Amino acid sequence: MTQESISTNLPILKAVRAFGIIKPKFDPQLQGFIPPQLEIMGTAFLLKDFNIIVTCAHVIGQFINLPIELGGMLVIGKETNYQPISIDNIDFVHDLAVLRFIRNTQMPVDMFNKMIKDQFDDGLLLSENDPVVSNSIMYAGYPLGNILLNDKHDPSYSEGVISVCDRKNEFGRKEFQISGSIVGGYSGSPITLKSDPQKVVGIVSNSPSKEAGDAGIFMAVSYKHIKALAELSNS
């Protein structure tokens, strides 16, 4: 097996999706609208067993209750194949959101159900164990939106190491700290251990404050909060 085939078969690369909006844009020079454009806003991933899409609340929050005429159509996808989605559940305290695929009324139900099954066959599972300091981790997503998109809309892959465990913010959110490269757009990216690549231990939430400068450090929300919201969404 070649190195390229190994990398493309990584569960995290198969499960991650670009989250974005599609909407027409007005061109002042033409004095009219140009065809709908895709704008990548962040990252989401497929969670197997629950059949849900997970991302961060701060990525999706601006679109809550916003008419499609203003916000555009919410979509996720990869390899230029994008599907419409809706916001199912949102948890601002833990910076998490659950999304769902929307069936086009022209698509037969059985075809839609097959699409759902095919999509979530590539999904990740939730971990049952907390990570520990020094664990090597990997994450993948869509940093810098449209700027880094190639022709196939492949996600960007990165690695890091868990540097601090059991952090809690002022809301009691369980987090852990990761040393690794991070830029805008990685929010919503799943994090897995290199030793257990199929299972999510957390989700990329935020980078350090401005005062921290260019420190390669970011925070991840624990899989326990993802599990709680997933169970609530499917109850």
N, C-alpha and C positions, 0 to 999 in steps of 0.2 A: 504494500500500500504506500502510495507516495505521500510526501508531506502535505501537498495541496489537498489530497482527498481526506487526510486526517483532519485538517483544519476545517474544511467545509462540512464535516460530519459532527463537529462539536455541537452538543445539544444547545448550548447558549446561542450559537449563531443561527440555528434552525428556529429557535423560539422567539427571537427578538423581532420587533416590528417598528417601523417608523410611524410616528403619529403626526398627523398634519391636518390641514384644511384645504379644501378646494373651493375657490370662489372666483367669479369674474373680477377683473380689475379695470378701472377706468384709466384710459391713456389720454392725458391732457393734450398731447400733440395731435392725436387723431380725433380728439373730441368725441370719443366713443369707447365702448367696452371692448376689450380683447378677450379671447377665449379663456375659460377658467384655468387658473394656474394652481399648481400644487405647492404649498408652503409647509415644509417640515418644521414642527414645533418642538419635538422631543422624541422620547422613546417609550415603548410599551412592550409587554411580553405576554405570551400565551401561557396560562396555568392549566396544566392537565388535571384530570379528575374533577375539577370544578367547572371546566369549560368557560372560563372567564378571561378577560384581558385586563392586565394590571398596569397601572402607571402611577405617577405622583399627582397628588391633588393640586399642587401649585402649577403643574403643567396644563391641567385641564380646567382649572377653576374659572378662568376668564370666560369660558364658553357656556357656563351654566345659565339656563333660561335666556340665552341670547338667540334671537331669531336667525334662521339660516340666511336670511337676506343680509344680515349684518356680520354674523360670525363665519358664514360659509358652512360647507358640509364637512363634518368630522370624518376622517378616514384613517385607517392603518393599513400597512402593507409592506411588501418588499419585492425586489425584482420587478419593479414598476407595476405590480398587480395590487391595486388598492381597493379596499372594501369599505362601505359606509358603516359607521358605528354610532352608538348612542351612549350617553352617560347613565350608568345603572345605579351606582352608589358612590358616595364620596365621604372621606374622613379627613377633615382638615387638621385635626389634632395630631394624627399620625402620618399626615402627608401622603395619603393613599387614595386611589380611585379605582373603581371597577367599571369596565366598559363592556359592551355587548355588540356583536354583529347585528346588523339590521337586514332583514329580508326585503329585497326589492319585490314589490307587488307583482311584477311580471315574472319573477322566478318561481317555479313550482316548489312546493314545500319539500318534496323528496330531494330535489336538487340542492336546495338550501341546506338541508340536514346533512347531505353528503359533503358539502363544502365545509360545514362546521366540523364534521368528523375528521376530514382531511387536514384541516388547519390545526386542530388540537392534538393530532397524532404527533406533531412536532413540539408540543408544549413541554414545559418543565414541571417537576414535582416540588413539593415543599420539603425542606429538611425537617428532621425530627430532633436535631441536636444543635446546640449553640456552638458557634466557632470559637476558637481560642487564639490568643496572641501568637503571632508568627505563622499562622495558617496562610498559605499562598492561595490567592483568589483570582478569579477572572470575571470580567464584565464586558458587555458589548452594547453598543447603542449607536445613536446618530448625532454625534457632537457637531455643533455649528451648522445644523440644519442643511439647507440646500448647498451650502458652500462646498462640503466634502462629498456630495453624492457622486458616485460614478454612474456609468451607463446602466448597471444592473441594480443600483441602489443597495449595494452590500453594506452591512453594518461595520462599524469600526470595533476592533477587538483590542482589549487592554488587560494588563495584569497588575496586581498589587499585593500587599500583605496587610493582614490585620494587625494594627499597632496598639489599639486600646479596645477592651471589651467592656460591656456593662455600663455604658454611659447612659445618662438620663437627662433629657432637657427639662425645661421648667414645667412642661405639661405632663411629665412622667413617661414620655415616649422612650421606649427602649431602643438604643442605638449602639452601633460600634463604629470605631474610627478606622479608616483605611489610609495607608500611605500608598499613593499612586497618582498617575496623571489624570487630571480631570478638567474639563471645560464645559461650557454651557451646551446643553443638548443631551448630555449623558443622564440627566434626571429621568428616572423611570426605568433605568437599565437594571436587569436582574444581576445578582451577584451569586456565583457558585464557587465552591472550593475546587481547586484543581484536582484534589484527590477524590472528589465526588461530584463530577460535572453536571449530573442530571438534576441535582436538587438545589433549590434556591435557599440561601441563608439570609438574604436581605435584598434591599433595593436601594440604588443610588438616590440620595435625597438632596443633599446640598454640600457645597464647598465651604471652606472657612470664610470668616468675615473679612472685610476689606483690610482690617488691621493686620491680618496674617500674611499679607503680601502674596507672593507667588508660591507659597508652601504647597507641596504636592500632597495635600491631605483633604479628605472629604468624609462625610458622615453617611451611614447606611441605616435604614430602618429595618429592624429585626423581622425575620420571617414570621414570628409569632403574631405580629400585628396584621400581616398579610393574611394569615390563616383565619384570624378572627373576622376580618372584613369579608373574606371569601365565604365563610360559613354563614354569615349574616345575609349576604347577597343571595345565597342558594337556599335559604330557609323558607 
